[in-house]
Amino acid sequence: TNIILQHLRMSKHTDVAGDVLLERKGCAGVITLNRPKFLNALSLNMIRQIYPQLKVCTFLEAIIWILLKVYHNRTFLIFSPILGPSGICAQAPLMIVESSIAFVVEYILNIATKITALFLLGSCQKPYVALIHGITMGGGVGLSVHGQFRVATEKSLFAMPETAIGLFPDVGGGYFLPRLQGKLGYFLGLTGFRLKGRDVYRAGIATHFVDSEKFSMLEEDLLALKSPSEENIMDVLETYHAESKIDKDKSFILEEHMDKINSCFSANTMEQIIENLRQDGSSFALEQLKVISKMSPTSLKITLRQLIEGSSKTLQEVLTMEYRLSQACMEGHDFHEGVRAVLIDKDQSPKWKPASLKEVTDEDVNNHFKSLGSSDLKF
C-alpha cells in the first residue's frame, strides 16, 4: 500500500516542465498533458507515466473519478501515435526524422503498452472525463473515446486518417467506429474524414459539447464535487452542455449525406463500396471516390474487415486483433511507404504495393488477422 501511495502521490506544485502532470485534487485523479510545443503528442515516456496512474486510480478507493485534460487548455489535445526518436511525434511540424525505421522501431515498442492502457481505460469502473479540446487523432482518440464522458468544444477536430499512411484505425477503432450511428464509423475509418466542433458531439464521438471559454469553469465545478457519483458528474456536464450556444442551430455536417453513407458503405467488400459510390454518382460520392483512391489498398481492405469483425467483438478482443494487425503492418510495405510519403519526404505520393484493390488477395488480408500464438497480446 505504501508503494502504491508513494507512486500516486501528486504534489499541487507539479513541475510544469513534465510532459504529463499527475495530481490528486480532492477525490479526483487528474492527468494533464503538458507538451504544447509538440501539440501534446503522446510519447512513449508519457504513455509509461499515464498507464500506471490509470491502474492505481482504478484500484485506490480515495480516487472516485478521473479527469484527462491539457495544460491550461492549450490549442491541441493529442495527435498521432506514430513516434520518432526519443518519442517525439513525427507529425509535429517542427520535427525532421531521418529514417522511417525510427518510426517502426518506436511504434513496435509503444504499441503493446498503449493498447494495454486502452483496455484498462475501457474496463475502468470509475467515471472518466476526457476534455477533447483541439486536434484529436491517433493516441488522443485512444485516451478519450473509451472513457465514459467525452467533452468536445468548438475547437475540437477528430479524424482517423490511418489508411492514408498504410495503417488502420487502431487504438480500439475497431470497437467504437462500427458502433456509431449507421455506417458513419465505416465512412470515417476508411476515408479519414475530419469532424469539427459540435459535429464531434453529433457523431457520437463526444458525449457533451461545451464552449471552450467555459472549460476552466467546468473543471472547477467538477473538482468542487465532494464525493461525486456518476449522476453528479453527468448533471454538471449536462448543465454546461445545455448552456452552450455555439453552432447549436446548425445541422450535422453529414446529415444530408447519411442515407448515401449508410447505403454505399454497407457492403462487405471495398470493391462493392466503390461500385456503390460510382452508381450513386453524386458530387459527395465522387469526392469520396477521389479520397479513397489515394489510400493504401491493403489498408482499406484490412480496415473494412477490422470494422466488420469489431462490431461483434469485445474491446479486449478488438485490441488483440489490432495488435495482430499492427505487427503485420510493420512487416509489410505500405506503412513504411506511407510514413515516408506523408511524414518524412512529404511528397504526398506514396507508391503502394499492391497498387490496386484487385491485387490485394484474400490471403493477404487473412494473413493480417492470423493469431500470433505465444506472441499474441496478453492483458
C-alpha positions as CSV (number, residue, x, y, z in Angstrom):
1,T,0.0,0.0,0.0
2,N,2.8,2.4,0.9
3,I,4.5,1.8,-2.5
4,I,1.2,2.4,-4.3
5,L,0.6,5.6,-2.3
6,Q,4.1,6.8,-2.9
7,H,3.7,6.2,-6.6
8,L,0.4,8.0,-6.7
9,R,1.4,11.0,-4.5
10,M,1.0,14.0,-6.7
11,S,2.1,17.4,-5.4
12,K,0.0,20.6,-6.1
13,H,3.3,22.2,-7.1
14,T,3.8,19.9,-10.0
15,D,6.8,20.6,-12.2
16,V,5.3,22.2,-15.4
17,A,8.3,21.1,-17.4
18,G,7.0,17.5,-17.2
19,D,5.2,16.1,-20.3
20,V,2.5,14.7,-18.0
21,L,1.3,16.4,-14.9
22,L,-0.2,14.0,-12.4
23,E,-2.2,15.4,-9.5
24,R,-4.8,14.4,-6.9
25,K,-7.4,17.1,-6.4
26,G,-9.8,16.1,-3.7
27,C,-11.3,12.8,-4.8
28,A,-10.2,13.2,-8.5
29,G,-7.1,11.8,-10.2
30,V,-6.1,14.5,-12.7
31,I,-3.9,13.6,-15.7
32,T,-2.8,16.7,-17.6
33,L,-0.9,16.5,-21.0
34,N,1.7,19.2,-21.0
35,R,3.6,19.0,-24.3
36,P,2.2,22.0,-26.2
37,K,5.4,22.5,-28.3
38,F,4.7,19.2,-29.9
39,L,0.9,19.5,-30.0
40,N,0.6,17.4,-26.9
41,A,1.6,14.4,-29.0
42,L,1.8,11.2,-26.9
43,S,5.4,10.0,-26.4
44,L,6.4,6.5,-25.1
45,N,7.5,8.2,-21.9
46,M,4.1,9.8,-21.5
47,I,2.3,6.5,-22.0
48,R,4.6,4.9,-19.4
49,Q,3.5,7.6,-16.9
50,I,-0.2,7.5,-17.8
51,Y,-0.7,3.8,-17.7
52,P,0.4,3.1,-14.0
53,Q,-1.6,6.1,-12.9
54,L,-4.8,4.9,-14.5
55,K,-4.1,1.5,-12.9
56,V,-3.6,3.0,-9.5
57,C,-6.6,5.3,-9.8
58,T,-8.7,2.3,-10.7
59,F,-7.9,0.4,-7.5
60,L,-7.4,3.2,-5.0
61,E,-10.6,3.9,-3.1
62,A,-9.7,7.5,-2.4
63,I,-9.8,8.3,-6.1
64,I,-13.5,8.4,-7.1
65,W,-13.2,9.7,-10.7
66,I,-10.5,10.5,-13.3
67,L,-10.0,13.7,-15.4
68,L,-7.9,13.9,-18.5
69,K,-7.1,17.4,-19.8
70,V,-4.4,19.6,-21.4
71,Y,-2.3,22.1,-19.6
72,H,-4.1,25.5,-19.5
73,N,-6.3,24.2,-22.3
74,R,-3.7,24.8,-24.9
75,T,-4.7,24.6,-28.5
76,F,-4.3,20.8,-29.1
77,L,-5.1,17.7,-27.1
78,I,-3.2,14.8,-28.6
79,F,-2.0,14.0,-32.0
80,S,-0.8,10.8,-33.8
81,P,0.5,7.6,-32.2
82,I,3.4,7.5,-34.7
83,L,6.5,8.4,-32.8
84,G,10.0,9.2,-33.8
85,P,13.3,9.2,-32.0
86,S,13.0,10.0,-28.3
87,G,9.3,9.6,-28.6
88,I,8.7,12.9,-30.4
89,C,5.7,12.9,-32.6
90,A,6.6,12.6,-36.2
91,Q,3.6,14.7,-37.2
92,A,4.6,17.7,-35.2
93,P,5.7,20.2,-37.9
94,L,9.0,21.2,-36.3
95,M,10.4,17.7,-36.4
96,I,12.6,16.2,-39.1
97,V,13.2,12.5,-38.9
98,E,16.0,10.8,-40.9
99,S,14.6,7.4,-41.5
100,S,11.2,5.6,-41.4
101,I,13.0,2.8,-39.5
102,A,12.9,5.0,-36.4
103,F,9.1,5.2,-36.6
104,V,8.7,1.5,-36.9
105,V,11.0,0.6,-34.0
106,E,9.3,3.2,-31.8
107,Y,5.8,2.1,-32.8
108,I,6.6,-1.6,-32.0
109,L,8.0,-0.6,-28.6
110,N,4.9,1.6,-27.9
111,I,2.0,-0.5,-29.2
112,A,1.7,-3.1,-26.5
113,T,1.9,-0.6,-23.6
114,K,-0.6,1.7,-25.2
115,I,-3.1,-1.0,-26.1
116,T,-3.0,-2.4,-22.6
117,A,-3.6,1.1,-21.2
118,L,-6.6,1.5,-23.5
119,F,-8.0,-1.8,-22.3
120,L,-7.7,-0.7,-18.8
121,L,-9.4,2.6,-19.6
122,G,-12.2,0.8,-21.4
123,S,-12.8,-1.5,-18.4
124,C,-12.3,1.1,-15.7
125,Q,-15.4,1.2,-13.5
126,K,-14.8,4.8,-12.2
127,P,-16.1,7.8,-14.0
128,Y,-13.6,9.1,-16.6
129,V,-13.9,12.6,-18.1
130,A,-11.8,13.5,-21.1
131,L,-11.8,17.1,-22.3
132,I,-11.1,16.6,-26.0
133,H,-10.2,20.2,-26.9
134,G,-8.4,20.7,-30.2
135,I,-7.0,18.1,-32.6
136,T,-7.8,14.6,-31.5
137,M,-6.2,11.9,-33.6
138,G,-4.3,8.7,-33.0
139,G,-3.4,8.4,-29.4
140,G,-5.7,11.2,-28.5
141,V,-8.6,9.1,-29.7
142,G,-7.5,6.1,-27.7
143,L,-7.2,8.1,-24.5
144,S,-10.7,9.6,-24.9
145,V,-13.2,7.6,-26.8
146,H,-13.2,4.6,-24.5
147,G,-13.9,6.8,-21.5
148,Q,-17.4,7.3,-20.1
149,F,-17.6,11.1,-20.6
150,R,-16.0,12.9,-23.6
151,V,-16.4,16.7,-23.8
152,A,-15.8,18.5,-27.1
153,T,-15.6,22.2,-27.9
154,E,-15.9,24.4,-31.0
155,K,-12.1,23.9,-31.4
156,S,-12.2,20.1,-31.4
157,L,-11.1,18.2,-34.6
158,F,-11.5,14.5,-34.8
159,A,-10.2,12.2,-37.5
160,M,-8.7,8.7,-38.0
161,P,-6.6,9.1,-41.2
162,E,-4.5,6.0,-40.8
163,T,-5.4,4.4,-44.2
164,A,-3.5,7.3,-45.8
165,I,-0.3,6.1,-44.2
166,G,-0.7,2.3,-44.8
167,L,-2.1,1.6,-41.4
168,F,-5.6,1.1,-40.0
169,P,-7.7,3.0,-37.3
170,D,-6.1,1.4,-34.3
171,V,-6.4,2.4,-30.5
172,G,-9.6,0.5,-30.4
173,G,-11.1,2.0,-33.6
174,G,-12.3,-1.4,-34.5
175,Y,-14.5,-1.3,-31.4
176,F,-16.0,2.2,-31.3
177,L,-16.2,3.1,-35.0
178,P,-18.7,0.4,-36.0
179,R,-20.9,1.3,-33.0
180,L,-21.5,4.8,-34.3
181,Q,-24.8,5.6,-36.0
182,G,-25.5,3.6,-39.2
183,K,-22.3,3.2,-41.3
184,L,-20.8,6.5,-40.1
185,G,-17.9,4.8,-38.4
186,Y,-17.0,2.8,-41.5
187,F,-17.1,6.0,-43.5
188,L,-14.8,7.8,-41.0
189,G,-12.4,4.9,-40.7
190,L,-12.0,4.3,-44.5
191,T,-11.9,8.0,-45.7
192,G,-10.2,9.8,-42.7
193,F,-13.0,12.4,-42.9
194,R,-12.5,15.2,-40.4
195,L,-15.2,16.2,-37.9
196,K,-15.0,19.6,-36.3
197,G,-16.6,21.3,-33.3
198,R,-20.1,20.3,-32.4
199,D,-20.1,17.7,-35.1
200,V,-17.8,15.7,-33.0
201,Y,-20.6,15.5,-30.5
202,R,-23.3,15.0,-33.1
203,A,-21.4,12.0,-34.5
204,G,-21.4,10.4,-31.0
205,I,-17.7,10.6,-30.5
206,A,-18.2,13.2,-27.7
207,T,-20.9,12.8,-25.2
208,H,-21.1,16.5,-24.4
209,F,-20.3,19.9,-26.0
210,V,-19.1,22.9,-24.1
211,D,-17.9,26.3,-25.2
212,S,-14.1,26.4,-24.9
213,E,-14.2,29.6,-22.8
214,K,-16.2,27.7,-20.2
215,F,-13.7,24.8,-19.8
216,S,-11.9,26.3,-16.8
217,M,-15.3,26.8,-15.0
218,L,-16.4,23.3,-15.9
219,E,-13.2,21.9,-14.5
220,E,-13.6,23.9,-11.3
221,D,-17.2,22.8,-10.8
222,L,-16.3,19.1,-11.4
223,L,-13.4,19.2,-9.0
224,A,-15.6,21.0,-6.4
225,L,-17.8,17.9,-6.1
226,K,-17.1,16.4,-2.7
227,S,-17.9,12.8,-3.3
228,P,-19.3,12.7,-6.8
229,S,-21.4,9.9,-8.2
230,E,-21.7,9.2,-11.9
231,E,-25.0,11.0,-11.8
232,N,-23.4,14.1,-10.1
233,I,-20.8,14.3,-12.8
234,M,-23.4,13.8,-15.5
235,D,-25.5,16.7,-14.0
236,V,-22.6,19.1,-14.2
237,L,-21.8,18.2,-17.8
238,E,-25.4,18.3,-18.9
239,T,-25.8,21.8,-17.4
240,Y,-22.8,23.2,-19.3
241,H,-23.9,21.3,-22.4
242,A,-27.4,22.9,-22.3
243,E,-26.0,26.3,-21.8
244,S,-23.7,26.1,-24.9
245,K,-24.9,28.2,-27.8
246,I,-22.1,27.8,-30.4
247,D,-23.4,26.2,-33.6
248,K,-26.4,24.9,-31.6
249,D,-28.8,25.5,-34.5
250,K,-26.5,24.1,-37.2
251,S,-27.3,20.6,-38.5
252,F,-24.7,17.8,-38.6
253,I,-22.3,18.3,-41.5
254,L,-23.0,14.8,-42.8
255,E,-26.7,14.8,-42.1
256,E,-27.8,15.3,-45.7
257,H,-25.3,12.5,-46.8
258,M,-26.2,9.9,-44.1
259,D,-28.5,8.0,-46.4
260,K,-25.7,7.7,-49.0
261,I,-23.2,6.8,-46.4
262,N,-25.5,4.1,-45.0
263,S,-26.2,2.7,-48.4
264,C,-22.8,2.9,-50.0
265,F,-20.7,1.8,-47.0
266,S,-23.0,-1.2,-46.1
267,A,-21.1,-3.5,-48.4
268,N,-18.8,-6.3,-47.2
269,T,-16.1,-5.6,-49.7
270,M,-14.2,-2.5,-50.7
271,E,-14.8,-3.2,-54.4
272,Q,-18.6,-3.1,-53.7
273,I,-18.3,0.1,-51.7
274,I,-16.5,1.7,-54.6
275,E,-19.1,0.4,-57.1
276,N,-21.9,1.8,-54.8
277,L,-20.3,5.2,-54.8
278,R,-19.9,5.1,-58.6
279,Q,-23.5,4.2,-59.1
280,D,-24.6,6.9,-56.7
281,G,-22.8,9.5,-58.9
282,S,-23.5,12.5,-56.6
283,S,-20.8,15.1,-56.0
284,F,-20.4,13.8,-52.5
285,A,-20.0,10.2,-53.6
286,L,-17.5,11.2,-56.3
287,E,-15.5,13.1,-53.8
288,Q,-15.3,10.0,-51.6
289,L,-14.1,8.0,-54.5
290,K,-11.3,10.5,-55.1
291,V,-10.3,10.3,-51.4
292,I,-10.4,6.5,-51.3
293,S,-8.3,6.3,-54.4
294,K,-5.3,7.8,-52.5
295,M,-5.4,5.4,-49.6
296,S,-3.4,2.2,-49.3
297,P,-5.4,-0.6,-51.0
298,T,-4.2,-3.1,-48.3
299,S,-5.2,-0.7,-45.5
300,L,-8.6,-0.2,-47.0
301,K,-9.3,-4.0,-47.1
302,I,-8.0,-4.8,-43.6
303,T,-9.8,-1.8,-42.1
304,L,-13.1,-2.8,-43.6
305,R,-12.7,-6.3,-42.2
306,Q,-11.5,-4.9,-38.9
307,L,-14.6,-2.8,-38.5
308,I,-16.9,-5.7,-39.6
309,E,-15.4,-8.1,-37.1
310,G,-15.0,-5.5,-34.4
311,S,-18.7,-4.8,-34.5
312,S,-19.4,-8.0,-32.6
313,K,-16.2,-8.3,-30.5
314,T,-15.4,-7.1,-27.0
315,L,-12.9,-4.3,-26.6
316,Q,-10.3,-6.8,-25.4
317,E,-10.9,-8.9,-28.4
318,V,-10.6,-5.9,-30.7
319,L,-7.3,-4.8,-29.1
320,T,-5.9,-8.3,-29.6
321,M,-7.0,-8.2,-33.2
322,E,-5.5,-4.8,-33.7
323,Y,-2.2,-5.9,-32.2
324,R,-2.0,-8.6,-34.8
325,L,-2.8,-6.1,-37.5
326,S,-0.1,-3.7,-36.2
327,Q,2.6,-6.5,-36.3
328,A,1.6,-7.5,-39.9
329,C,1.7,-3.8,-41.0
330,M,5.2,-3.5,-39.5
331,E,6.4,-6.4,-41.7
332,G,4.6,-5.1,-44.8
333,H,5.5,-2.4,-47.3
334,D,2.8,0.2,-47.1
335,F,3.2,1.6,-43.6
336,H,6.9,2.3,-44.2
337,E,6.0,3.9,-47.6
338,G,3.1,5.9,-46.1
339,V,5.3,7.3,-43.3
340,R,7.9,8.3,-45.9
341,A,5.4,10.0,-48.3
342,V,3.2,11.8,-45.8
343,L,5.5,12.5,-42.8
344,I,9.2,12.4,-43.9
345,D,9.6,13.4,-47.6
346,K,6.1,14.9,-47.6
347,D,5.7,14.4,-51.3
348,Q,2.2,13.1,-50.7
349,S,2.8,10.5,-53.4
350,P,3.0,7.0,-51.8
351,K,3.7,4.1,-54.0
352,W,1.5,1.4,-52.6
353,K,2.3,-2.3,-53.0
354,P,0.0,-3.9,-54.1
355,A,-1.1,-0.8,-56.0
356,S,-4.8,-1.7,-56.5
357,L,-7.6,-3.4,-54.6
358,K,-7.8,-6.2,-57.1
359,E,-4.1,-7.1,-56.4
360,V,-4.8,-7.4,-52.6
361,T,-5.8,-11.1,-52.3
362,D,-7.9,-12.7,-49.6
363,E,-4.8,-14.5,-48.4
364,D,-3.0,-11.1,-48.0
365,V,-5.9,-9.9,-45.8
366,N,-6.2,-13.2,-43.9
367,N,-2.5,-13.1,-43.0
368,H,-3.0,-9.8,-41.2
369,F,-5.5,-11.4,-38.8
370,K,-3.7,-14.6,-38.0
371,S,-3.0,-15.5,-34.4
372,L,0.5,-14.7,-33.2
373,G,0.4,-17.7,-30.9
374,S,2.6,-17.1,-27.8
375,S,3.4,-13.6,-29.1
376,D,-0.2,-12.5,-29.1
377,L,-1.1,-9.6,-26.9
378,K,-1.6,-10.5,-23.3
379,F,-3.6,-8.4,-20.8
